[in-house]
Amino acid sequence: MNARRVVVKGKVQGVGFRAYVLRLACDRGISGEVWNRRDGAVEMIAAHESDNQLDRFVDALGGGPGLVVDVHANPTIAEGYSGEFTIGPTQ
């Protein structure tokens, strides 16, 4: 399974951004988790069989609520993420 660790910076907390990510992931069959970071960013692990599907998911993050200033994605290992996408606690 392919996966990305994604950090989104800007005005992305307190605006429904994690709920947007959850809907987007569920609509696209992406599994993983999204959470707020204490520094004001939102971070997530997104996993899917298709690199192309993951790239489209990451590209769509800029259209979320709030003000997205930067989206940074890196390949990662998708251990423990299969089948569903969840909203996790602040880390």
PDB file of N, CA, C and O in Angstrom:
ATOM      1  N   MET A   1       0.835  -1.180   0.000  1.00  0.00           N
ATOM      2  CA  MET A   1       0.000   0.000   0.000  1.00  0.00           C
ATOM      3  C   MET A   1       0.881   1.245   0.000  1.00  0.00           C
ATOM      4  O   MET A   1       1.888   1.295   0.707  1.00  0.00           O
ATOM      5  N   ASN A   2       0.511   2.239  -0.781  1.00  0.00           N
ATOM      6  CA  ASN A   2       1.215   3.516  -0.853  1.00  0.00           C
ATOM      7  C   ASN A   2       0.655   4.456   0.206  1.00  0.00           C
ATOM      8  O   ASN A   2      -0.523   4.374   0.555  1.00  0.00           O
ATOM      9  N   ALA A   3       1.489   5.340   0.711  1.00  0.00           N
ATOM     10  CA  ALA A   3       1.020   6.275   1.740  1.00  0.00           C
ATOM     11  C   ALA A   3       1.799   7.574   1.679  1.00  0.00           C
ATOM     12  O   ALA A   3       2.928   7.627   1.191  1.00  0.00           O
ATOM     13  N   ARG A   4       1.161   8.626   2.191  1.00  0.00           N
ATOM     14  CA  ARG A   4       1.782   9.941   2.302  1.00  0.00           C
ATOM     15  C   ARG A   4       1.559  10.480   3.713  1.00  0.00           C
ATOM     16  O   ARG A   4       0.487  10.317   4.296  1.00  0.00           O
ATOM     17  N   ARG A   5       2.585  11.119   4.242  1.00  0.00           N
ATOM     18  CA  ARG A   5       2.439  11.941   5.451  1.00  0.00           C
ATOM     19  C   ARG A   5       2.315  13.367   4.927  1.00  0.00           C
ATOM     20  O   ARG A   5       3.202  13.865   4.232  1.00  0.00           O
ATOM     21  N   VAL A   6       1.206  14.015   5.268  1.00  0.00           N
ATOM     22  CA  VAL A   6       0.897  15.335   4.716  1.00  0.00           C
ATOM     23  C   VAL A   6       0.758  16.337   5.857  1.00  0.00           C
ATOM     24  O   VAL A   6       0.091  16.065   6.855  1.00  0.00           O
ATOM     25  N   VAL A   7       1.389  17.493   5.701  1.00  0.00           N
ATOM     26  CA  VAL A   7       1.246  18.597   6.648  1.00  0.00           C
ATOM     27  C   VAL A   7       0.659  19.779   5.882  1.00  0.00           C
ATOM     28  O   VAL A   7       1.185  20.194   4.850  1.00  0.00           O
ATOM     29  N   VAL A   8      -0.443  20.312   6.411  1.00  0.00           N
ATOM     30  CA  VAL A   8      -1.119  21.456   5.797  1.00  0.00           C
ATOM     31  C   VAL A   8      -0.995  22.636   6.754  1.00  0.00           C
ATOM     32  O   VAL A   8      -1.373  22.545   7.922  1.00  0.00           O
ATOM     33  N   LYS A   9      -0.458  23.751   6.241  1.00  0.00           N
ATOM     34  CA  LYS A   9      -0.267  24.948   7.065  1.00  0.00           C
ATOM     35  C   LYS A   9      -1.153  26.075   6.562  1.00  0.00           C
ATOM     36  O   LYS A   9      -1.529  26.119   5.391  1.00  0.00           O
ATOM     37  N   GLY A  10      -1.476  26.979   7.466  1.00  0.00           N
ATOM     38  CA  GLY A  10      -2.325  28.126   7.174  1.00  0.00           C
ATOM     39  C   GLY A  10      -3.353  28.269   8.280  1.00  0.00           C
ATOM     40  O   GLY A  10      -3.113  27.854   9.414  1.00  0.00           O
ATOM     41  N   LYS A  11      -4.493  28.852   7.954  1.00  0.00           N
ATOM     42  CA  LYS A  11      -5.611  28.945   8.912  1.00  0.00           C
ATOM     43  C   LYS A  11      -6.471  27.712   8.679  1.00  0.00           C
ATOM     44  O   LYS A  11      -7.472  27.770   7.964  1.00  0.00           O
ATOM     45  N   VAL A  12      -6.073  26.583   9.293  1.00  0.00           N
ATOM     46  CA  VAL A  12      -6.721  25.294   9.026  1.00  0.00           C
ATOM     47  C   VAL A  12      -7.262  24.622  10.287  1.00  0.00           C
ATOM     48  O   VAL A  12      -7.729  23.484  10.226  1.00  0.00           O
ATOM     49  N   GLN A  13      -7.206  25.300  11.412  1.00  0.00           N
ATOM     50  CA  GLN A  13      -7.813  24.768  12.634  1.00  0.00           C
ATOM     51  C   GLN A  13      -8.991  25.646  13.028  1.00  0.00           C
ATOM     52  O   GLN A  13      -8.938  26.871  12.911  1.00  0.00           O
ATOM     53  N   GLY A  14     -10.058  25.000  13.496  1.00  0.00           N
ATOM     54  CA  GLY A  14     -11.247  25.725  13.913  1.00  0.00           C
ATOM     55  C   GLY A  14     -12.133  26.166  12.757  1.00  0.00           C
ATOM     56  O   GLY A  14     -13.007  27.016  12.933  1.00  0.00           O
ATOM     57  N   VAL A  15     -11.915  25.592  11.569  1.00  0.00           N
ATOM     58  CA  VAL A  15     -12.672  25.985  10.372  1.00  0.00           C
ATOM     59  C   VAL A  15     -13.327  24.793   9.673  1.00  0.00           C
ATOM     60  O   VAL A  15     -13.883  24.950   8.586  1.00  0.00           O
ATOM     61  N   GLY A  16     -13.270  23.606  10.279  1.00  0.00           N
ATOM     62  CA  GLY A  16     -13.852  22.412   9.664  1.00  0.00           C
ATOM     63  C   GLY A  16     -12.937  21.704   8.685  1.00  0.00           C
ATOM     64  O   GLY A  16     -13.396  20.899   7.874  1.00  0.00           O
ATOM     65  N   PHE A  17     -11.642  21.998   8.752  1.00  0.00           N
ATOM     66  CA  PHE A  17     -10.716  21.410   7.780  1.00  0.00           C
ATOM     67  C   PHE A  17     -10.585  19.897   7.947  1.00  0.00           C
ATOM     68  O   PHE A  17     -10.564  19.172   6.953  1.00  0.00           O
ATOM     69  N   ARG A  18     -10.497  19.407   9.185  1.00  0.00           N
ATOM     70  CA  ARG A  18     -10.370  17.957   9.380  1.00  0.00           C
ATOM     71  C   ARG A  18     -11.612  17.226   8.891  1.00  0.00           C
ATOM     72  O   ARG A  18     -11.501  16.141   8.319  1.00  0.00           O
ATOM     73  N   ALA A  19     -12.793  17.801   9.105  1.00  0.00           N
ATOM     74  CA  ALA A  19     -14.029  17.185   8.601  1.00  0.00           C
ATOM     75  C   ALA A  19     -14.027  17.160   7.071  1.00  0.00           C
ATOM     76  O   ALA A  19     -14.483  16.190   6.467  1.00  0.00           O
ATOM     77  N   TYR A  20     -13.516  18.219   6.448  1.00  0.00           N
ATOM     78  CA  TYR A  20     -13.372  18.257   4.987  1.00  0.00           C
ATOM     79  C   TYR A  20     -12.452  17.134   4.517  1.00  0.00           C
ATOM     80  O   TYR A  20     -12.760  16.430   3.554  1.00  0.00           O
ATOM     81  N   VAL A  21     -11.316  16.970   5.204  1.00  0.00           N
ATOM     82  CA  VAL A  21     -10.358  15.913   4.848  1.00  0.00           C
ATOM     83  C   VAL A  21     -11.016  14.542   4.984  1.00  0.00           C
ATOM     84  O   VAL A  21     -10.840  13.683   4.120  1.00  0.00           O
ATOM     85  N   LEU A  22     -11.768  14.332   6.056  1.00  0.00           N
ATOM     86  CA  LEU A  22     -12.458  13.058   6.270  1.00  0.00           C
ATOM     87  C   LEU A  22     -13.417  12.758   5.119  1.00  0.00           C
ATOM     88  O   LEU A  22     -13.404  11.653   4.578  1.00  0.00           O
ATOM     89  N   ARG A  23     -14.246  13.729   4.740  1.00  0.00           N
ATOM     90  CA  ARG A  23     -15.189  13.521   3.624  1.00  0.00           C
ATOM     91  C   ARG A  23     -14.449  13.239   2.321  1.00  0.00           C
ATOM     92  O   ARG A  23     -14.823  12.338   1.570  1.00  0.00           O
ATOM     93  N   LEU A  24     -13.404  14.010   2.057  1.00  0.00           N
ATOM     94  CA  LEU A  24     -12.616  13.839   0.841  1.00  0.00           C
ATOM     95  C   LEU A  24     -11.995  12.442   0.798  1.00  0.00           C
ATOM     96  O   LEU A  24     -12.027  11.774  -0.236  1.00  0.00           O
ATOM     97  N   ALA A  25     -11.432  12.007   1.921  1.00  0.00           N
ATOM     98  CA  ALA A  25     -10.802  10.685   1.989  1.00  0.00           C
ATOM     99  C   ALA A  25     -11.831   9.578   1.791  1.00  0.00           C
ATOM    100  O   ALA A  25     -11.589   8.636   1.036  1.00  0.00           O
ATOM    101  N   CYS A  26     -12.966   9.682   2.456  1.00  0.00           N
ATOM    102  CA  CYS A  26     -14.005   8.652   2.328  1.00  0.00           C
ATOM    103  C   CYS A  26     -14.533   8.583   0.902  1.00  0.00           C
ATOM    104  O   CYS A  26     -14.764   7.492   0.380  1.00  0.00           O
ATOM    105  N   ASP A  27     -14.725   9.734   0.266  1.00  0.00           N
ATOM    106  CA  ASP A  27     -15.205   9.763  -1.122  1.00  0.00           C
ATOM    107  C   ASP A  27     -14.224   9.108  -2.083  1.00  0.00           C
ATOM    108  O   ASP A  27     -14.633   8.583  -3.119  1.00  0.00           O
ATOM    109  N   ARG A  28     -12.935   9.133  -1.754  1.00  0.00           N
ATOM    110  CA  ARG A  28     -11.899   8.623  -2.656  1.00  0.00           C
ATOM    111  C   ARG A  28     -11.328   7.268  -2.237  1.00  0.00           C
ATOM    112  O   ARG A  28     -10.400   6.761  -2.867  1.00  0.00           O
ATOM    113  N   GLY A  29     -11.882   6.685  -1.176  1.00  0.00           N
ATOM    114  CA  GLY A  29     -11.405   5.375  -0.733  1.00  0.00           C
ATOM    115  C   GLY A  29     -10.036   5.404  -0.081  1.00  0.00           C
ATOM    116  O   GLY A  29      -9.314   4.407  -0.093  1.00  0.00           O
ATOM    117  N   ILE A  30      -9.679   6.546   0.488  1.00  0.00           N
ATOM    118  CA  ILE A  30      -8.387   6.715   1.162  1.00  0.00           C
ATOM    119  C   ILE A  30      -8.537   6.279   2.618  1.00  0.00           C
ATOM    120  O   ILE A  30      -9.527   6.622   3.264  1.00  0.00           O
ATOM    121  N   SER A  31      -7.579   5.538   3.136  1.00  0.00           N
ATOM    122  CA  SER A  31      -7.580   5.198   4.559  1.00  0.00           C
ATOM    123  C   SER A  31      -6.493   6.004   5.261  1.00  0.00           C
ATOM    124  O   SER A  31      -5.561   6.494   4.623  1.00  0.00           O
ATOM    125  N   GLY A  32      -6.621   6.138   6.587  1.00  0.00           N
ATOM    126  CA  GLY A  32      -5.619   6.869   7.343  1.00  0.00           C
ATOM    127  C   GLY A  32      -6.201   7.630   8.503  1.00  0.00           C
ATOM    128  O   GLY A  32      -7.215   7.232   9.076  1.00  0.00           O
ATOM    129  N   GLU A  33      -5.552   8.739   8.852  1.00  0.00           N
ATOM    130  CA  GLU A  33      -5.960   9.534  10.013  1.00  0.00           C
ATOM    131  C   GLU A  33      -5.519  10.977   9.812  1.00  0.00           C
ATOM    132  O   GLU A  33      -4.487  11.236   9.194  1.00  0.00           O
ATOM    133  N   VAL A  34      -6.299  11.912  10.332  1.00  0.00           N
ATOM    134  CA  VAL A  34      -5.957  13.335  10.311  1.00  0.00           C
ATOM    135  C   VAL A  34      -6.054  13.874  11.731  1.00  0.00           C
ATOM    136  O   VAL A  34      -6.922  13.456  12.498  1.00  0.00           O
ATOM    137  N   TRP A  35      -5.156  14.810  12.088  1.00  0.00           N
ATOM    138  CA  TRP A  35      -5.184  15.388  13.429  1.00  0.00           C
ATOM    139  C   TRP A  35      -4.632  16.810  13.388  1.00  0.00           C
ATOM    140  O   TRP A  35      -3.868  17.172  12.494  1.00  0.00           O
ATOM    141  N   ASN A  36      -5.040  17.612  14.384  1.00  0.00           N
ATOM    142  CA  ASN A  36      -4.469  18.941  14.579  1.00  0.00           C
ATOM    143  C   ASN A  36      -3.115  18.804  15.246  1.00  0.00           C
ATOM    144  O   ASN A  36      -2.892  17.910  16.063  1.00  0.00           O
ATOM    145  N   ARG A  37      -2.212  19.710  14.881  1.00  0.00           N
ATOM    146  CA  ARG A  37      -0.934  19.804  15.574  1.00  0.00           C
ATOM    147  C   ARG A  37      -0.960  21.019  16.490  1.00  0.00           C
ATOM    148  O   ARG A  37      -1.690  21.979  16.241  1.00  0.00           O
ATOM    149  N   ARG A  38      -0.179  20.971  17.526  1.00  0.00           N
ATOM    150  CA  ARG A  38      -0.145  22.075  18.489  1.00  0.00           C
ATOM    151  C   ARG A  38       0.414  23.368  17.888  1.00  0.00           C
ATOM    152  O   ARG A  38       0.192  24.449  18.433  1.00  0.00           O
ATOM    153  N   ASP A  39       1.134  23.262  16.774  1.00  0.00           N
ATOM    154  CA  ASP A  39       1.701  24.457  16.138  1.00  0.00           C
ATOM    155  C   ASP A  39       0.727  25.141  15.177  1.00  0.00           C
ATOM    156  O   ASP A  39       1.103  26.102  14.506  1.00  0.00           O
ATOM    157  N   GLY A  40      -0.526  24.659  15.100  1.00  0.00           N
ATOM    158  CA  GLY A  40      -1.536  25.275  14.252  1.00  0.00           C
ATOM    159  C   GLY A  40      -1.729  24.606  12.910  1.00  0.00           C
ATOM    160  O   GLY A  40      -2.672  24.935  12.190  1.00  0.00           O
ATOM    161  N   ALA A  41      -0.862  23.679  12.556  1.00  0.00           N
ATOM    162  CA  ALA A  41      -0.990  22.945  11.296  1.00  0.00           C
ATOM    163  C   ALA A  41      -1.926  21.750  11.479  1.00  0.00           C
ATOM    164  O   ALA A  41      -2.307  21.410  12.599  1.00  0.00           O
ATOM    165  N   VAL A  42      -2.285  21.127  10.372  1.00  0.00           N
ATOM    166  CA  VAL A  42      -3.028  19.869  10.367  1.00  0.00           C
ATOM    167  C   VAL A  42      -2.134  18.838   9.692  1.00  0.00           C
ATOM    168  O   VAL A  42      -1.538  19.114   8.650  1.00  0.00           O
ATOM    169  N   GLU A  43      -2.041  17.654  10.283  1.00  0.00           N
ATOM    170  CA  GLU A  43      -1.201  16.586   9.739  1.00  0.00           C
ATOM    171  C   GLU A  43      -2.052  15.353   9.508  1.00  0.00           C
ATOM    172  O   GLU A  43      -3.061  15.147  10.183  1.00  0.00           O
ATOM    173  N   MET A  44      -1.643  14.540   8.557  1.00  0.00           N
ATOM    174  CA  MET A  44      -2.389  13.312   8.273  1.00  0.00           C
ATOM    175  C   MET A  44      -1.475  12.264   7.667  1.00  0.00           C
ATOM    176  O   MET A  44      -0.418  12.564   7.113  1.00  0.00           O
ATOM    177  N   ILE A  45      -1.927  11.014   7.794  1.00  0.00           N
ATOM    178  CA  ILE A  45      -1.398   9.889   7.036  1.00  0.00           C
ATOM    179  C   ILE A  45      -2.521   9.465   6.106  1.00  0.00           C
ATOM    180  O   ILE A  45      -3.646   9.235   6.549  1.00  0.00           O
ATOM    181  N   ALA A  46      -2.220   9.361   4.825  1.00  0.00           N
ATOM    182  CA  ALA A  46      -3.209   8.946   3.830  1.00  0.00           C
ATOM    183  C   ALA A  46      -2.648   7.751   3.077  1.00  0.00           C
ATOM    184  O   ALA A  46      -1.509   7.790   2.612  1.00  0.00           O
ATOM    185  N   ALA A  47      -3.444   6.679   2.950  1.00  0.00           N
ATOM    186  CA  ALA A  47      -2.977   5.449   2.311  1.00  0.00           C
ATOM    187  C   ALA A  47      -3.982   4.971   1.267  1.00  0.00           C
ATOM    188  O   ALA A  47      -5.194   5.078   1.453  1.00  0.00           O
ATOM    189  N   HIS A  48      -3.450   4.440   0.162  1.00  0.00           N
ATOM    190  CA  HIS A  48      -4.280   3.905  -0.924  1.00  0.00           C
ATOM    191  C   HIS A  48      -3.378   3.057  -1.809  1.00  0.00           C
ATOM    192  O   HIS A  48      -2.161   3.244  -1.826  1.00  0.00           O
ATOM    193  N   GLU A  49      -3.970   2.134  -2.536  1.00  0.00           N
ATOM    194  CA  GLU A  49      -3.199   1.287  -3.455  1.00  0.00           C
ATOM    195  C   GLU A  49      -2.606   2.092  -4.611  1.00  0.00           C
ATOM    196  O   GLU A  49      -1.555   1.737  -5.144  1.00  0.00           O
ATOM    197  N   SER A  50      -3.279   3.171  -4.996  1.00  0.00           N
ATOM    198  CA  SER A  50      -2.890   3.939  -6.176  1.00  0.00           C
ATOM    199  C   SER A  50      -2.158   5.225  -5.807  1.00  0.00           C
ATOM    200  O   SER A  50      -2.698   6.069  -5.091  1.00  0.00           O
ATOM    201  N   ASP A  51      -0.929   5.373  -6.296  1.00  0.00           N
ATOM    202  CA  ASP A  51      -0.198   6.630  -6.117  1.00  0.00           C
ATOM    203  C   ASP A  51      -0.953   7.789  -6.757  1.00  0.00           C
ATOM    204  O   ASP A  51      -0.991   8.892  -6.212  1.00  0.00           O
ATOM    205  N   ASN A  52      -1.556   7.530  -7.922  1.00  0.00           N
ATOM    206  CA  ASN A  52      -2.300   8.560  -8.634  1.00  0.00           C
ATOM    207  C   ASN A  52      -3.470   9.069  -7.790  1.00  0.00           C
ATOM    208  O   ASN A  52      -3.715  10.274  -7.728  1.00  0.00           O
ATOM    209  N   GLN A  53      -4.185   8.160  -7.149  1.00  0.00           N
ATOM    210  CA  GLN A  53      -5.314   8.551  -6.291  1.00  0.00           C
ATOM    211  C   GLN A  53      -4.823   9.376  -5.100  1.00  0.00           C
ATOM    212  O   GLN A  53      -5.468  10.351  -4.714  1.00  0.00           O
ATOM    213  N   LEU A  54      -3.691   8.993  -4.520  1.00  0.00           N
ATOM    214  CA  LEU A  54      -3.121   9.767  -3.413  1.00  0.00           C
ATOM    215  C   LEU A  54      -2.711  11.162  -3.870  1.00  0.00           C
ATOM    216  O   LEU A  54      -2.938  12.140  -3.158  1.00  0.00           O
ATOM    217  N   ASP A  55      -2.109  11.259  -5.052  1.00  0.00           N
ATOM    218  CA  ASP A  55      -1.705  12.565  -5.572  1.00  0.00           C
ATOM    219  C   ASP A  55      -2.912  13.472  -5.783  1.00  0.00           C
ATOM    220  O   ASP A  55      -2.854  14.660  -5.464  1.00  0.00           O
ATOM    221  N   ARG A  56      -4.003  12.929  -6.316  1.00  0.00           N
ATOM    222  CA  ARG A  56      -5.224  13.720  -6.517  1.00  0.00           C
ATOM    223  C   ARG A  56      -5.817  14.159  -5.175  1.00  0.00           C
ATOM    224  O   ARG A  56      -6.310  15.280  -5.046  1.00  0.00           O
ATOM    225  N   PHE A  57      -5.764  13.271  -4.178  1.00  0.00           N
ATOM    226  CA  PHE A  57      -6.241  13.608  -2.834  1.00  0.00           C
ATOM    227  C   PHE A  57      -5.435  14.778  -2.269  1.00  0.00           C
ATOM    228  O   PHE A  57      -6.012  15.749  -1.779  1.00  0.00           O
ATOM    229  N   VAL A  58      -4.116  14.691  -2.334  1.00  0.00           N
ATOM    230  CA  VAL A  58      -3.248  15.755  -1.817  1.00  0.00           C
ATOM    231  C   VAL A  58      -3.519  17.064  -2.559  1.00  0.00           C
ATOM    232  O   VAL A  58      -3.585  18.124  -1.936  1.00  0.00           O
ATOM    233  N   ASP A  59      -3.675  17.000  -3.878  1.00  0.00           N
ATOM    234  CA  ASP A  59      -3.962  18.205  -4.662  1.00  0.00           C
ATOM    235  C   ASP A  59      -5.264  18.865  -4.224  1.00  0.00           C
ATOM    236  O   ASP A  59      -5.364  20.092  -4.223  1.00  0.00           O
ATOM    237  N   ALA A  60      -6.263  18.066  -3.851  1.00  0.00           N
ATOM    238  CA  ALA A  60      -7.577  18.598  -3.466  1.00  0.00           C
ATOM    239  C   ALA A  60      -7.566  19.260  -2.089  1.00  0.00           C
ATOM    240  O   ALA A  60      -8.502  19.989  -1.757  1.00  0.00           O
ATOM    241  N   LEU A  61      -6.542  19.027  -1.287  1.00  0.00           N
ATOM    242  CA  LEU A  61      -6.506  19.595   0.065  1.00  0.00           C
ATOM    243  C   LEU A  61      -6.474  21.120   0.045  1.00  0.00           C
ATOM    244  O   LEU A  61      -6.972  21.759   0.972  1.00  0.00           O
ATOM    245  N   GLY A  62      -5.902  21.704  -0.989  1.00  0.00           N
ATOM    246  CA  GLY A  62      -5.835  23.157  -1.095  1.00  0.00           C
ATOM    247  C   GLY A  62      -7.192  23.818  -1.234  1.00  0.00           C
ATOM    248  O   GLY A  62      -7.312  25.025  -1.026  1.00  0.00           O
ATOM    249  N   GLY A  63      -8.222  23.050  -1.583  1.00  0.00           N
ATOM    250  CA  GLY A  63      -9.563  23.590  -1.746  1.00  0.00           C
ATOM    251  C   GLY A  63     -10.415  23.516  -0.499  1.00  0.00           C
ATOM    252  O   GLY A  63     -11.610  23.804  -0.547  1.00  0.00           O
ATOM    253  N   GLY A  64      -9.821  23.137   0.611  1.00  0.00           N
ATOM    254  CA  GLY A  64     -10.575  22.988   1.853  1.00  0.00           C
ATOM    255  C   GLY A  64     -10.918  24.319   2.495  1.00  0.00           C
ATOM    256  O   GLY A  64     -10.479  25.370   2.029  1.00  0.00           O
ATOM    257  N   PRO A  65     -11.711  24.277   3.573  1.00  0.00           N
ATOM    258  CA  PRO A  65     -12.098  25.503   4.272  1.00  0.00           C
ATOM    259  C   PRO A  65     -10.910  26.145   4.980  1.00  0.00           C
ATOM    260  O   PRO A  65      -9.894  25.495   5.231  1.00  0.00           O
ATOM    261  N   GLY A  66     -11.052  27.412   5.293  1.00  0.00           N
ATOM    262  CA  GLY A  66      -9.963  28.139   5.931  1.00  0.00           C
ATOM    263  C   GLY A  66      -9.064  28.740   4.871  1.00  0.00           C
ATOM    264  O   GLY A  66      -9.511  29.045   3.765  1.00  0.00           O
ATOM    265  N   LEU A  67      -7.816  28.906   5.205  1.00  0.00           N
ATOM    266  CA  LEU A  67      -6.836  29.461   4.280  1.00  0.00           C
ATOM    267  C   LEU A  67      -5.625  28.539   4.258  1.00  0.00           C
ATOM    268  O   LEU A  67      -4.815  28.547   5.185  1.00  0.00           O
ATOM    269  N   VAL A  68      -5.502  27.751   3.206  1.00  0.00           N
ATOM    270  CA  VAL A  68      -4.377  26.831   3.061  1.00  0.00           C
ATOM    271  C   VAL A  68      -3.215  27.605   2.447  1.00  0.00           C
ATOM    272  O   VAL A  68      -3.329  28.149   1.349  1.00  0.00           O
ATOM    273  N   VAL A  69      -2.093  27.647   3.169  1.00  0.00           N
ATOM    274  CA  VAL A  69      -0.909  28.355   2.708  1.00  0.00           C
ATOM    275  C   VAL A  69       0.103  27.391   2.102  1.00  0.00           C
ATOM    276  O   VAL A  69       0.787  27.737   1.139  1.00  0.00           O
ATOM    277  N   ASP A  70       0.205  26.183   2.659  1.00  0.00           N
ATOM    278  CA  ASP A  70       1.210  25.220   2.201  1.00  0.00           C
ATOM    279  C   ASP A  70       0.712  23.802   2.444  1.00  0.00           C
ATOM    280  O   ASP A  70       0.152  23.501   3.498  1.00  0.00           O
ATOM    281  N   VAL A  71       0.923  22.934   1.457  1.00  0.00           N
ATOM    282  CA  VAL A  71       0.637  21.503   1.588  1.00  0.00           C
ATOM    283  C   VAL A  71       1.926  20.776   1.257  1.00  0.00           C
ATOM    284  O   VAL A  71       2.440  20.881   0.143  1.00  0.00           O
ATOM    285  N   HIS A  72       2.448  20.039   2.228  1.00  0.00           N
ATOM    286  CA  HIS A  72       3.711  19.318   2.042  1.00  0.00           C
ATOM    287  C   HIS A  72       3.459  17.829   2.259  1.00  0.00           C
ATOM    288  O   HIS A  72       3.013  17.421   3.331  1.00  0.00           O
ATOM    289  N   ALA A  73       3.745  17.020   1.239  1.00  0.00           N
ATOM    290  CA  ALA A  73       3.495  15.572   1.314  1.00  0.00           C
ATOM    291  C   ALA A  73       4.777  14.798   1.044  1.00  0.00           C
ATOM    292  O   ALA A  73       5.532  15.123   0.128  1.00  0.00           O
ATOM    293  N   ASN A  74       5.010  13.775   1.851  1.00  0.00           N
ATOM    294  CA  ASN A  74       6.152  12.879   1.681  1.00  0.00           C
ATOM    295  C   ASN A  74       5.689  11.434   1.743  1.00  0.00           C
ATOM    296  O   ASN A  74       4.772  11.115   2.500  1.00  0.00           O
ATOM    297  N   PRO A  75       6.304  10.551   0.960  1.00  0.00           N
ATOM    298  CA  PRO A  75       5.978   9.126   1.078  1.00  0.00           C
ATOM    299  C   PRO A  75       6.295   8.629   2.489  1.00  0.00           C
ATOM    300  O   PRO A  75       7.245   9.086   3.124  1.00  0.00           O
ATOM    301  N   THR A  76       5.491   7.694   2.959  1.00  0.00           N
ATOM    302  CA  THR A  76       5.706   7.099   4.279  1.00  0.00           C
ATOM    303  C   THR A  76       5.211   5.660   4.258  1.00  0.00           C
ATOM    304  O   THR A  76       4.700   5.190   3.241  1.00  0.00           O
ATOM    305  N   ILE A  77       5.360   4.971   5.359  1.00  0.00           N
ATOM    306  CA  ILE A  77       4.886   3.592   5.492  1.00  0.00           C
ATOM    307  C   ILE A  77       3.482   3.624   6.086  1.00  0.00           C
ATOM    308  O   ILE A  77       3.216   4.375   7.025  1.00  0.00           O
ATOM    309  N   ALA A  78       2.593   2.812   5.539  1.00  0.00           N
ATOM    310  CA  ALA A  78       1.176   2.831   5.935  1.00  0.00           C
ATOM    311  C   ALA A  78       0.842   1.714   6.902  1.00  0.00           C
ATOM    312  O   ALA A  78      -0.113   0.971   6.675  1.00  0.00           O
ATOM    313  N   GLU A  79       1.596   1.579   7.963  1.00  0.00           N
ATOM    314  CA  GLU A  79       1.315   0.517   8.927  1.00  0.00           C
ATOM    315  C   GLU A  79       0.071   0.845   9.740  1.00  0.00           C
ATOM    316  O   GLU A  79      -0.042   1.938  10.296  1.00  0.00           O
ATOM    317  N   GLY A  80      -0.857  -0.095   9.808  1.00  0.00           N
ATOM    318  CA  GLY A  80      -2.034   0.055  10.641  1.00  0.00           C
ATOM    319  C   GLY A  80      -3.161   0.873  10.042  1.00  0.00           C
ATOM    320  O   GLY A  80      -4.175   1.097  10.704  1.00  0.00           O
ATOM    321  N   TYR A  81      -3.010   1.323   8.813  1.00  0.00           N
ATOM    322  CA  TYR A  81      -4.063   2.112   8.171  1.00  0.00           C
ATOM    323  C   TYR A  81      -4.656   1.313   7.026  1.00  0.00           C
ATOM    324  O   TYR A  81      -4.089   1.261   5.935  1.00  0.00           O
ATOM    325  N   SER A  82      -5.791   0.694   7.276  1.00  0.00           N
ATOM    326  CA  SER A  82      -6.444  -0.048   6.201  1.00  0.00           C
ATOM    327  C   SER A  82      -7.949   0.032   6.370  1.00  0.00           C
ATOM    328  O   SER A  82      -8.489  -0.316   7.420  1.00  0.00           O
ATOM    329  N   GLY A  83      -8.612   0.487   5.336  1.00  0.00           N
ATOM    330  CA  GLY A  83     -10.053   0.427   5.305  1.00  0.00           C
ATOM    331  C   GLY A  83     -10.822   1.647   5.744  1.00  0.00           C
ATOM    332  O   GLY A  83     -11.912   1.884   5.223  1.00  0.00           O
ATOM    333  N   GLU A  84     -10.316   2.439   6.678  1.00  0.00           N
ATOM    334  CA  GLU A  84     -11.098   3.590   7.111  1.00  0.00           C
ATOM    335  C   GLU A  84     -10.203   4.793   7.329  1.00  0.00           C
ATOM    336  O   GLU A  84      -8.981   4.671   7.423  1.00  0.00           O
ATOM    337  N   PHE A  85     -10.828   5.950   7.408  1.00  0.00           N
ATOM    338  CA  PHE A  85     -10.128   7.200   7.675  1.00  0.00           C
ATOM    339  C   PHE A  85     -10.764   7.807   8.918  1.00  0.00           C
ATOM    340  O   PHE A  85     -11.990   7.851   9.026  1.00  0.00           O
ATOM    341  N   THR A  86      -9.950   8.273   9.852  1.00  0.00           N
ATOM    342  CA  THR A  86     -10.469   8.787  11.118  1.00  0.00           C
ATOM    343  C   THR A  86      -9.877  10.155  11.454  1.00  0.00           C
ATOM    344  O   THR A  86      -8.838  10.553  10.927  1.00  0.00           O
ATOM    345  N   ILE A  87     -10.566  10.852  12.340  1.00  0.00           N
ATOM    346  CA  ILE A  87     -10.058  12.099  12.908  1.00  0.00           C
ATOM    347  C   ILE A  87      -9.492  11.768  14.281  1.00  0.00           C
ATOM    348  O   ILE A  87     -10.203  11.259  15.148  1.00  0.00           O
ATOM    349  N   GLY A  88      -8.221  12.056  14.471  1.00  0.00           N
ATOM    350  CA  GLY A  88      -7.554  11.742  15.728  1.00  0.00           C
ATOM    351  C   GLY A  88      -7.403  12.964  16.623  1.00  0.00           C
ATOM    352  O   GLY A  88      -7.715  14.082  16.213  1.00  0.00           O
ATOM    353  N   PRO A  89      -6.926  12.750  17.844  1.00  0.00           N
ATOM    354  CA  PRO A  89      -6.733  13.851  18.786  1.00  0.00           C
ATOM    355  C   PRO A  89      -5.519  14.706  18.410  1.00  0.00           C
ATOM    356  O   PRO A  89      -4.647  14.274  17.656  1.00  0.00           O
ATOM    357  N   THR A  90      -5.484  15.905  18.942  1.00  0.00           N
ATOM    358  CA  THR A  90      -4.352  16.805  18.728  1.00  0.00           C
ATOM    359  C   THR A  90      -3.068  16.143  19.213  1.00  0.00           C
ATOM    360  O   THR A  90      -3.039  15.496  20.259  1.00  0.00           O
ATOM    361  N   GLN A  91      -2.021  16.320  18.437  1.00  0.00           N
ATOM    362  CA  GLN A  91      -0.711  15.744  18.797  1.00  0.00           C
ATOM    363  C   GLN A  91       0.341  16.827  18.819  1.00  0.00           C
ATOM    364  O   GLN A  91       1.507  16.549  19.099  1.00  0.00           O
TER     365      GLN A  91
END
